[in-house]
Amino acid sequence: MKFVIDMMGGDNGLEATIPALDGFIKKNSDVEYFLVGDETKLENFKNIANVHVVASKSVLAMDVDPLTALKESDSSLMVAIKTFLENKCDALISAGSTGALLSASIFKIKRLPNITRPCLITSFPTIKTNKKFVVCDLGANASNTKEELNQFAIMGSLYYSIIYGENNPRVCLLNNGTEEEKGNELTKEAYTILKNNKSINFIGNIEARDPLYGNIDVLVTDGFTGNIFLKSVEGTAKAMSSMIKEAFKRNFLSMIGYLFSKKGIDGIKNKMDYKNVGGALLLGVNGVVIKAHGSSDPRSFTSALDNAYKLTKVDIVNRIKKELE
């Protein structure tokens, strides 16, 4: 396997990527690494046999305009894209600008045949033990058509089947009500297409409060709504964690109660922590492109690397390409 890592991208840059790569390289000697960034700060990696350090001169701002990003050929992200193509690599991982990564991947790495719009997809935990569902799109697109939502449902179903071994995953459309006639023009039209699509197991609309109960497998939505769903879940989990912590600090007896409950509370916190989710896959492009969280710390970036490894190992791109054909 060949991985290209944008070492400079994200809010924390090298503070996140260097510790993550230190541990990951020791665990996974079956990967050839191309680390893109400031050569002077990546000296310690140069003596490792399966690691190549690739120099870049600049770092894209997190809010960079995608078209501007494409012109910044010396940035760590654009050098990473170039390295990916020149060395026929399997995976590219970056915590940098989402818009820049998406645009560069679509224009340079290219889409799979017949895919109109790629989408960002990742797994979410549920209250059921070892049960997860996937959401697509999480923000690769500001707006979508009904046909694109149908493609997301097809790709999401294939993804879920490959990753979780479920032959007939249940697909739901995110909406403001469960009735068929609910929603805006897009969701109403998408509902009709999804209902008539015999290649997926579409079971209807679902409201945003219900997926975490674990009764669905694939949640389909436009990128704008999906990104709001993602950040709402992250924010709610973080707020609930803080409220629970404060509740146990009220008095001596509540602190004693915490000691007896700590294992269960830590389990909930760990399950809902986005840092344990290995970034989002840009599904629909010709390669494993992982968008790590912009605020990734070493643990979060390690999760993104683990996800890239798992998806490459199962040959996710070629298997989906074959199924789509």
C-alpha positions in Angstrom: 0.0 0.0 0.0 1.1 3.6 -0.7 -0.1 6.5 1.5 0.3 10.2 0.9 -0.1 12.3 4.0 -0.5 16.1 4.0 1.5 16.8 7.2 0.8 20.5 7.3 -3.0 20.7 6.9 -5.5 21.3 9.7 -5.6 23.6 12.7 -2.8 21.8 14.5 -0.6 20.8 11.6 2.6 19.0 12.6 1.6 18.9 16.2 -1.1 16.4 15.3 0.5 14.6 12.3 4.0 13.9 13.5 3.0 12.1 16.7 0.3 10.2 14.8 2.7 9.1 12.1 5.3 8.1 14.7 3.0 5.5 16.1 1.3 4.5 12.9 4.5 3.7 11.0 5.7 1.5 13.8 2.5 -0.5 13.6 2.2 -0.7 9.9 5.4 -1.7 8.0 3.4 -2.9 5.0 2.8 0.7 3.9 5.0 3.0 1.8 4.7 6.5 3.1 5.0 9.9 1.3 5.0 12.6 3.9 4.4 16.1 2.4 5.5 19.2 4.3 8.4 21.3 5.6 11.5 19.1 5.1 13.4 20.7 8.0 10.7 19.6 10.4 10.4 16.1 9.1 14.0 15.2 9.4 13.4 12.3 11.8 11.4 10.4 9.2 14.1 10.5 6.5 16.1 7.5 7.8 13.1 5.2 7.8 13.3 2.7 4.9 9.6 2.9 3.7 9.2 6.6 4.2 9.8 9.4 1.7 9.7 13.1 2.7 8.3 15.3 -0.1 9.0 19.0 0.2 6.3 21.7 0.0 6.6 25.4 0.5 3.3 26.7 1.8 0.2 25.7 3.7 -3.4 26.5 2.5 -5.6 28.4 4.9 -8.5 26.5 6.2 -10.9 29.0 4.6 -9.1 29.2 1.3 -11.2 29.5 -1.8 -11.1 26.2 -3.7 -10.2 27.8 -7.0 -7.4 29.7 -5.4 -6.2 26.5 -3.8 -5.9 24.8 -7.2 -3.4 27.5 -8.3 -1.2 27.1 -5.1 0.9 24.3 -6.7 3.5 24.5 -3.9 1.1 24.0 -1.0 1.3 20.8 1.0 -2.1 19.7 -0.2 -1.5 20.3 -3.9 2.0 18.7 -3.7 0.3 15.7 -2.0 -2.2 15.4 -4.8 0.6 15.5 -7.4 2.6 12.9 -5.4 -0.5 10.7 -5.2 -0.9 10.7 -9.0 2.8 10.4 -9.9 3.3 7.4 -7.6 0.0 5.7 -8.2 -0.8 5.7 -4.5 -3.8 4.1 -2.8 -4.7 6.7 -0.2 -4.4 10.4 0.6 -5.1 11.8 4.1 -5.4 15.5 5.0 -6.9 17.5 7.8 -6.7 20.7 5.6 -9.3 22.7 4.0 -12.4 20.6 3.1 -13.3 22.7 0.0 -9.7 22.6 -1.3 -9.3 18.8 -0.8 -12.7 18.1 -2.5 -12.0 20.4 -5.5 -8.5 19.1 -6.0 -9.6 15.5 -5.7 -12.4 15.9 -8.2 -10.4 17.8 -10.8 -7.1 15.9 -10.4 -7.8 12.4 -9.1 -11.1 12.3 -11.0 -14.5 10.8 -10.3 -15.5 7.2 -10.8 -17.3 6.5 -14.1 -20.9 7.7 -14.2 -20.7 9.5 -10.8 -22.1 13.0 -11.0 -21.0 14.2 -7.5 -18.8 12.5 -4.9 -20.0 12.6 -1.3 -18.3 12.6 2.1 -19.3 9.5 4.1 -18.4 8.3 7.6 -19.8 6.0 10.3 -21.8 7.2 13.4 -22.3 5.3 16.7 -25.7 4.3 18.0 -27.1 3.3 21.4 -26.9 -0.3 20.3 -23.7 -2.1 21.1 -21.4 -2.5 18.0 -24.0 -1.0 15.7 -23.2 1.9 13.4 -24.8 3.7 10.5 -23.3 5.8 7.7 -24.2 9.2 6.5 -23.7 10.6 3.0 -23.3 13.5 2.1 -21.6 15.2 5.1 -20.6 18.4 3.3 -18.9 17.7 0.0 -21.7 19.6 -1.8 -23.6 22.8 -0.8 -26.6 21.6 -2.8 -27.7 18.5 -4.6 -30.2 17.2 -7.1 -32.6 14.2 -6.6 -30.5 12.2 -9.0 -27.4 12.8 -6.9 -29.2 11.8 -3.7 -30.1 8.5 -5.5 -26.4 8.0 -6.3 -25.5 8.7 -2.7 -28.0 6.0 -1.7 -26.5 3.5 -4.1 -22.8 4.2 -3.1 -23.7 4.4 0.6 -25.4 1.0 0.4 -22.4 -0.5 -1.4 -20.0 1.1 1.2 -22.0 -0.3 4.1 -22.2 -3.8 2.6 -18.5 -3.9 2.1 -17.5 -2.4 5.5 -20.1 -4.1 7.7 -21.0 -7.2 5.7 -24.7 -6.4 5.5 -26.1 -7.6 2.2 -29.3 -5.5 2.3 -28.7 -2.3 4.3 -31.7 -0.2 5.2 -31.6 3.2 3.6 -33.4 6.3 4.9 -33.8 9.8 3.6 -33.2 12.6 6.2 -36.3 14.7 6.4 -38.5 16.9 8.7 -41.1 14.1 8.9 -41.6 10.5 8.2 -44.6 10.8 5.9 -44.0 10.4 2.1 -45.4 13.9 1.4 -43.2 15.7 3.9 -40.2 17.9 3.1 -39.2 20.4 0.5 -39.2 19.9 -3.3 -35.8 18.1 -3.2 -36.7 15.5 -0.6 -40.2 14.9 -2.1 -38.7 14.2 -5.5 -35.8 12.2 -4.1 -38.3 10.1 -2.1 -40.0 9.0 -5.3 -36.8 8.0 -7.0 -35.5 6.1 -4.0 -38.8 4.3 -3.5 -38.6 3.0 -7.1 -34.9 2.1 -7.0 -34.9 -1.7 -6.8 -31.1 -1.9 -6.2 -31.4 -0.5 -2.7 -33.5 -1.3 0.4 -35.2 2.1 0.9 -37.5 2.1 4.0 -38.6 5.8 3.9 -38.0 9.1 5.6 -36.5 9.6 9.0 -36.2 12.6 11.3 -32.8 13.7 12.7 -33.6 12.6 16.2 -34.0 8.9 15.3 -30.8 7.5 13.5 -28.8 7.2 16.8 -31.2 4.6 18.0 -29.6 2.2 15.5 -32.6 1.1 13.4 -31.1 2.2 10.0 -27.9 1.5 8.1 -27.5 4.3 5.5 -28.7 7.9 6.0 -29.0 9.9 2.8 -29.0 13.7 2.7 -27.8 16.7 0.7 -24.4 18.0 1.8 -25.6 21.2 3.4 -28.1 19.3 5.7 -25.7 16.5 6.3 -23.0 18.9 7.5 -25.4 20.5 10.0 -26.5 17.0 11.2 -22.8 16.1 11.7 -22.0 19.2 13.7 -25.2 19.0 15.7 -24.4 15.4 16.8 -20.8 16.4 17.7 -22.0 19.5 19.6 -24.7 17.6 21.5 -22.3 14.9 22.5 -19.8 17.4 23.8 -22.4 19.4 25.7 -23.9 16.3 27.3 -20.5 15.2 28.4 -19.9 18.6 30.1 -23.4 18.5 31.8 -22.8 15.0 33.2 -19.4 16.1 34.5 -21.0 19.1 36.2 -23.8 17.1 37.7 -21.3 14.8 39.5 -19.4 17.7 40.9 -22.3 19.1 42.9 -21.4 17.6 46.2 -19.5 14.9 48.0 -22.2 12.3 47.5 -22.5 12.9 43.8 -18.7 12.5 43.5 -18.9 9.2 45.3 -21.7 8.2 42.8 -19.4 9.2 39.9 -16.7 6.7 41.1 -19.3 3.9 40.8 -20.5 5.1 37.4 -17.2 6.1 35.9 -16.7 3.0 33.7 -20.1 3.4 32.1 -19.8 7.2 31.6 -16.3 6.8 30.1 -17.8 4.2 27.7 -20.5 6.6 26.5 -18.0 9.4 26.2 -15.6 7.2 24.2 -18.4 6.0 21.9 -19.6 9.5 21.0 -16.1 11.1 20.7 -15.5 12.2 17.1 -11.8 11.7 17.6 -12.3 7.9 17.4 -14.0 8.2 14.0 -11.4 8.0 11.3 -12.3 11.0 9.2 -14.7 11.0 6.2 -14.1 9.2 2.9 -14.7 11.2 -0.3 -16.8 8.5 -1.9 -17.0 8.5 -5.7 -13.4 9.5 -6.6 -10.8 7.2 -8.0 -8.8 6.7 -4.7 -9.1 6.5 -1.0 -9.2 10.2 -0.1 -9.8 10.8 3.7 -10.8 14.2 5.1 -9.6 14.2 8.7 -11.2 16.5 11.1 -9.9 20.1 10.8 -9.1 20.3 14.5 -7.5 16.8 14.6 -5.1 16.1 17.5 -2.7 13.1 17.3 -5.5 10.6 18.4 -8.0 11.9 15.8 -5.4 11.9 13.0 -4.4 8.4 14.0 -8.0 7.3 13.6 -8.0 8.9 10.1 -4.9 6.9 9.2 -6.5 3.7 10.6 -9.5 4.3 8.5 -7.4 4.8 5.3 -5.6 1.5 6.1 -8.9 -0.4 6.6 -10.5 1.0 3.4 -7.4 0.3 1.3 -7.1 -3.2 2.7 -10.7 -4.1 1.6 -10.1 -2.4 -1.8 -13.1 -0.2 -1.3 -12.6 1.9 -4.4 -12.3 -0.9 -6.9 -15.1 -2.9 -5.4 -17.5 0.0 -5.5 -16.3 0.7 -9.1 -17.0 -2.9 -10.1 -20.5 -2.9 -8.4 -21.4 0.4 -10.1 -20.4 -1.0 -13.5 
